[in-house]
Amino acid sequence: MIRNPIPWPNGARCAVAITFDMDADSILHLEHADSHKRVSATSMLRYGPEVGIPRILDTYRKFDIKQTFFVPAWCIEQYPATIEAMLKDGHEIAHHGYIHENPVAQSREEQFYWLQRGIEIIEKYTGDRPRGWRAPLYNFSNDSADLLIEQGFLYDASLMGDDIPYLIQTDTGQLVELPSHWGLDDWPPYVHSLDLDYVMQVRGPAEAIQGFRSEFDCAWEYGGLWVSVWHPFASGRLSRWVEVEKLIRYMHEKGGVWFARMDEIAAHVAKVIEDGSYEPRVDSLPFYDRPVEAVWPGKQPDGVT
């Protein structure tokens, strides 16, 4: 099923990264100029850093695993105690924009400004330069790869082009891509918010977790990479997190699973590429350097009769 399986450390069958995007209320402030009046929505989103994250960290300690949190830099400034708790337990803090802004809607200069500002804040609060980036809402632009390479990032976690790690290649250099996809994101089954303009039927935790478990079983069977893209205000809710704990226990009992931070996975990928034991697939970016002109059925191109 996977044509070029990657050799995972110690003969593991698959790699697992339970990543969280701790957006908190950054997404509300970006969406609404009157966000300060929207107290209920703010309380829903603040649940993440104030209630969800402590619960998540407790579970990680229980299973003795270290993981990665993608955090907008604005949230780092607003919730420093939460960041301190993550760092105390040895977790990675990765870049997730400044206030969850959309790179696709920005000029290259604007993208560089917010990327650099986020780097500075992460360095200030963690003491380390970030190694990884996930574009807010997966909005990876035609400039993103070059900017990340220029700033010395090791990996990106925004794209959905494979079941295992691969490389992004541009004229500037290369990045390790650690992909996920919407089937491993908790937004579709759990998020329902008029304030965020996202109205969906909320699924029960046992039903929702089955999809994530099915994805894990296939990753385990065929040597894949399982990267969840979860949000503390959503998956950190009590009944949902109970199901996550059951899933982690299931993974442990199945065996052959490498639980790792994203920077550790990316470093391993770079190592096996360098020693020749893994030949990755390479995507050259950008896919397109200008708008694509579509010819719709029934419509002839200009000059064609």
C-alpha positions as CSV (number, residue, x, y, z in Angstrom):
1,M,0.0,0.0,0.0
2,I,2.9,2.3,0.7
3,R,5.5,2.1,-2.0
4,N,8.5,3.5,-0.1
5,P,7.9,2.8,3.6
6,I,10.2,4.7,6.0
7,P,12.3,2.7,8.5
8,W,11.0,3.9,11.9
9,P,13.3,3.8,15.0
10,N,13.7,0.4,16.8
11,G,11.6,-1.4,14.2
12,A,8.4,0.5,15.1
13,R,5.4,-0.2,12.8
14,C,4.4,3.5,12.7
15,A,5.0,6.9,14.1
16,V,2.4,8.8,16.1
17,A,2.3,12.5,16.9
18,I,-0.7,13.7,18.8
19,T,-0.4,17.4,17.9
20,F,-2.6,20.2,19.2
21,D,-3.2,23.6,17.6
22,M,-3.7,25.8,20.7
23,D,-5.5,28.7,18.9
24,A,-7.5,29.7,22.0
25,D,-9.4,32.9,21.3
26,S,-7.0,34.2,18.6
27,I,-9.4,33.0,15.9
28,L,-12.3,34.9,17.4
29,H,-10.4,38.2,17.5
30,L,-9.3,37.7,13.9
31,E,-12.9,37.0,12.8
32,H,-14.8,39.8,14.6
33,A,-13.9,43.4,15.3
34,D,-16.4,43.2,18.3
35,S,-14.9,40.0,19.7
36,H,-14.5,41.6,23.1
37,K,-18.3,41.5,23.4
38,R,-18.6,37.8,22.5
39,V,-18.2,36.4,26.0
40,S,-19.7,33.0,25.4
41,A,-17.5,32.3,22.3
42,T,-14.5,33.5,24.2
43,S,-15.2,31.2,27.1
44,M,-15.5,28.3,24.8
45,L,-12.1,29.0,23.2
46,R,-10.4,29.8,26.5
47,Y,-11.4,26.4,27.8
48,G,-8.5,25.1,25.7
49,P,-5.6,26.7,27.6
50,E,-7.3,26.9,31.0
51,V,-9.0,23.5,31.2
52,G,-8.1,21.3,28.2
53,I,-4.3,21.7,28.2
54,P,-3.8,20.7,31.9
55,R,-6.0,17.6,31.3
56,I,-4.0,16.8,28.1
57,L,-0.6,17.2,29.9
58,D,-1.8,14.9,32.7
59,T,-2.5,12.2,30.2
60,Y,0.9,12.7,28.4
61,R,2.6,12.3,31.8
62,K,0.5,9.2,32.5
63,F,1.8,7.5,29.3
64,D,5.2,9.1,29.5
65,I,5.1,10.7,26.0
66,K,6.3,14.0,24.7
67,Q,4.4,15.8,21.9
68,T,4.1,19.0,19.9
69,F,1.9,22.0,20.4
70,F,1.4,24.5,17.5
71,V,0.7,27.8,19.1
72,P,0.0,31.3,17.6
73,A,2.5,33.7,19.1
74,W,-0.3,36.0,20.3
75,C,-1.5,33.0,22.4
76,I,1.9,32.5,23.9
77,E,1.9,36.1,25.1
78,Q,-1.7,35.8,26.5
79,Y,-1.2,32.4,28.2
80,P,2.4,32.2,29.3
81,A,1.6,29.9,32.3
82,T,0.2,27.3,29.9
83,I,3.3,27.5,27.7
84,E,5.5,27.1,30.8
85,A,3.6,24.0,31.7
86,M,4.1,22.5,28.3
87,L,7.8,23.3,28.4
88,K,8.2,21.9,31.9
89,D,7.0,18.5,30.7
90,G,9.4,18.5,27.7
91,H,6.9,19.2,24.9
92,E,7.7,21.1,21.7
93,I,6.3,24.5,20.9
94,A,6.0,25.0,17.2
95,H,5.1,28.1,15.1
96,H,1.4,28.6,14.1
97,G,1.3,32.2,12.9
98,Y,1.0,35.2,15.1
99,I,-2.8,35.5,15.6
100,H,-3.9,32.7,13.2
101,E,-3.6,35.1,10.2
102,N,-4.1,33.7,6.6
103,P,-0.8,33.7,4.7
104,V,-2.6,33.1,1.4
105,A,-4.3,36.5,1.7
106,Q,-1.0,38.3,2.4
107,S,1.9,39.7,0.4
108,R,5.3,38.0,0.7
109,E,6.4,41.0,2.9
110,E,3.5,40.6,5.2
111,Q,4.0,36.9,5.5
112,F,7.7,37.5,6.4
113,Y,6.8,40.0,9.0
114,W,4.4,37.8,10.9
115,L,6.6,34.7,10.6
116,Q,9.6,36.7,12.0
117,R,7.5,38.2,14.8
118,G,6.3,34.7,15.8
119,I,9.8,33.4,15.8
120,E,11.0,36.2,18.1
121,I,8.2,35.6,20.6
122,I,8.8,31.8,20.6
123,E,12.5,32.4,21.2
124,K,11.7,34.8,24.0
125,Y,9.3,32.5,25.9
126,T,11.0,29.1,25.2
127,G,14.6,30.0,24.7
128,D,14.7,28.0,21.4
129,R,14.1,28.9,17.8
130,P,11.1,27.0,16.4
131,R,12.0,24.0,14.2
132,G,8.5,23.5,12.8
133,W,5.5,25.4,11.4
134,R,1.9,24.7,10.6
135,A,0.0,27.2,8.5
136,P,-3.1,28.6,10.2
137,L,-6.0,26.6,8.8
138,Y,-3.6,24.9,6.4
139,N,-3.2,28.1,4.5
140,F,0.2,27.3,3.1
141,S,1.0,29.9,0.3
142,N,3.3,29.9,-2.7
143,D,5.8,31.9,-0.5
144,S,5.6,29.7,2.6
145,A,8.2,27.1,1.7
146,D,10.8,29.6,0.7
147,L,10.2,31.7,3.8
148,L,10.5,28.7,6.1
149,I,13.7,27.5,4.4
150,E,15.2,31.0,4.6
151,Q,14.5,31.1,8.3
152,G,16.1,27.7,9.0
153,F,13.0,25.6,9.7
154,L,13.4,21.9,9.7
155,Y,9.9,20.8,8.9
156,D,6.4,21.9,7.8
157,A,3.1,20.3,9.0
158,S,0.5,22.0,6.8
159,L,0.2,19.8,3.7
160,M,-1.7,16.6,2.9
161,G,0.3,15.1,0.0
162,D,1.2,11.6,1.4
163,D,0.7,9.0,4.1
164,I,4.4,9.3,5.2
165,P,7.0,12.1,5.4
166,Y,8.2,13.5,2.2
167,L,10.3,16.5,1.0
168,I,9.3,19.9,-0.3
169,Q,11.7,21.2,-2.8
170,T,12.0,24.8,-4.0
171,D,14.8,26.8,-5.7
172,T,15.7,28.0,-2.2
173,G,16.2,24.5,-0.7
174,Q,14.3,21.7,1.0
175,L,11.9,21.1,4.0
176,V,10.7,17.9,5.6
177,E,6.9,17.6,5.2
178,L,5.1,15.8,8.0
179,P,1.6,15.5,6.5
180,S,-1.8,15.0,8.0
181,H,-5.3,15.5,6.5
182,W,-8.9,16.4,7.5
183,G,-9.7,12.9,8.5
184,L,-7.3,13.4,11.4
185,D,-8.6,16.8,12.4
186,D,-11.1,17.2,15.2
187,W,-12.7,20.3,13.7
188,P,-15.2,18.5,11.4
189,P,-16.7,16.2,14.1
190,Y,-16.6,18.6,17.1
191,V,-16.7,22.3,16.2
192,H,-20.1,24.0,16.1
193,S,-20.0,27.8,16.5
194,L,-22.1,30.6,15.0
195,D,-19.4,33.0,16.0
196,L,-16.8,31.1,14.0
197,D,-19.2,30.7,11.1
198,Y,-18.9,26.9,11.3
199,V,-22.2,25.0,11.9
200,M,-22.0,21.3,11.8
201,Q,-23.8,18.4,13.5
202,V,-21.6,17.5,16.5
203,R,-20.7,13.8,16.6
204,G,-20.5,11.8,19.8
205,P,-17.0,11.0,21.1
206,A,-17.2,7.3,20.6
207,E,-18.3,7.7,17.0
208,A,-15.7,10.4,16.3
209,I,-12.8,8.6,17.8
210,Q,-13.5,5.5,15.6
211,G,-12.4,7.5,12.5
212,F,-9.1,8.4,14.2
213,R,-8.6,4.8,15.3
214,S,-9.2,3.5,11.8
215,E,-6.6,5.8,10.5
216,F,-4.2,4.6,13.1
217,D,-4.8,0.9,12.3
218,C,-3.9,1.5,8.7
219,A,-0.8,3.5,9.6
220,W,0.2,0.6,11.9
221,E,-0.5,-2.0,9.3
222,Y,1.4,-0.4,6.4
223,G,4.1,1.6,8.2
224,G,2.6,5.1,7.9
225,L,2.6,8.3,9.9
226,W,-0.3,9.2,12.1
227,V,-0.5,13.0,12.9
228,S,-3.6,14.2,14.6
229,V,-4.5,17.9,14.3
230,W,-6.6,18.6,17.4
231,H,-7.6,21.6,19.3
232,P,-7.7,21.8,23.2
233,F,-11.1,23.5,23.3
234,A,-12.6,20.7,21.2
235,S,-10.9,17.4,21.9
236,G,-9.9,18.5,25.4
237,R,-13.5,18.4,26.5
238,L,-14.2,15.8,29.2
239,S,-16.0,13.0,27.4
240,R,-13.9,13.4,24.3
241,W,-10.7,13.3,26.2
242,V,-11.8,10.1,27.9
243,E,-12.0,8.5,24.5
244,V,-8.6,9.9,23.5
245,E,-7.1,8.2,26.6
246,K,-8.7,4.9,25.5
247,L,-7.2,5.4,22.0
248,I,-3.7,6.1,23.4
249,R,-4.0,3.0,25.6
250,Y,-5.0,1.0,22.6
251,M,-2.0,2.2,20.7
252,H,0.3,1.3,23.6
253,E,-1.2,-2.2,23.9
254,K,-0.9,-2.8,20.1
255,G,2.8,-2.2,20.4
256,G,5.3,-1.2,17.8
257,V,4.3,2.5,18.0
258,W,6.8,5.3,18.1
259,F,5.3,8.3,20.0
260,A,7.4,11.3,19.2
261,R,7.5,15.1,18.9
262,M,7.3,16.4,15.4
263,D,10.9,17.8,15.5
264,E,12.1,14.3,16.5
265,I,10.2,12.7,13.6
266,A,11.6,15.3,11.2
267,A,15.2,14.8,12.5
268,H,14.8,11.0,12.0
269,V,13.6,11.6,8.5
270,A,16.6,13.8,7.7
271,K,18.9,11.1,9.2
272,V,17.6,8.1,7.2
273,I,17.7,10.2,4.0
274,E,21.3,11.2,4.7
275,D,22.4,7.6,5.4
276,G,20.6,6.3,2.3
277,S,18.2,4.0,4.1
278,Y,15.2,6.0,2.9
279,E,14.5,7.6,-0.4
280,P,11.6,10.1,0.0
281,R,9.1,11.3,-2.5
282,V,9.8,15.0,-3.4
283,D,7.2,17.6,-4.3
284,S,8.6,20.6,-6.2
285,L,6.9,23.9,-5.2
286,P,5.1,26.0,-6.2
287,F,2.7,23.6,-8.1
288,Y,1.5,26.6,-10.2
289,D,3.1,30.1,-10.5
290,R,0.1,31.8,-12.0
291,P,-3.7,31.5,-11.9
292,V,-5.0,28.4,-13.7
293,E,-7.3,29.3,-16.6
294,A,-10.0,26.6,-16.7
295,V,-12.0,25.8,-19.8
296,W,-15.4,24.7,-18.8
297,P,-17.6,22.3,-20.8
298,G,-19.6,24.1,-23.4
299,K,-17.4,27.2,-23.3
300,Q,-14.8,27.6,-26.1
301,P,-11.5,29.4,-25.4
302,D,-11.0,32.8,-26.9
303,G,-10.3,32.6,-30.6
304,V,-11.8,29.1,-31.0
305,T,-15.0,28.7,-33.0
